[in-house]
Amino acid sequence: MNGKLQTYLTPGELVARWNGAVTKGTLANWRSKGKGPAFQKFGSNVRYPIAKLEAYEAEHMNDNTEPAKENAA
């Protein structure tokens, strides 16, 4: 990173950040459907702003460790 503060991640860097929980293909699919984290395109290059990623991660964090309750019918 040559000493500069990185403000964007590539799709590959995002896959690594999320420890392979999604693939670059999944990210591309989400982009085409308007899902997933916010991104920007610079020419043909897709980049994910880190500030937007952190907000997305916080919004989608699952803190619930209790088992799901079945609906009583």
BELNORJO-V728455 format. One record per residue. SS is DSSP state (~ for helix, > for strand, _ for the rest). Layout:
SS + SS
This chain:
_ + _ + _ + _ + _ + _ + _ + > + > + _ + ~ + ~ + ~ + ~ + ~ + ~ + ~ + _ + _ + _ + _ + _ + _ + ~ + ~ + ~ + ~ + ~ + ~ + ~ + ~ + ~ + ~ + _ + _ + _ + _ + _ + _ + > + > + > + _ + _ + > + > + > + > + > + ~ + ~ + ~ + ~ + ~ + ~ + ~ + ~ + ~ + ~ + _ + _ + _ + _ + _ + _ + _ + _ + _ + _ + _ + _ + _ + _
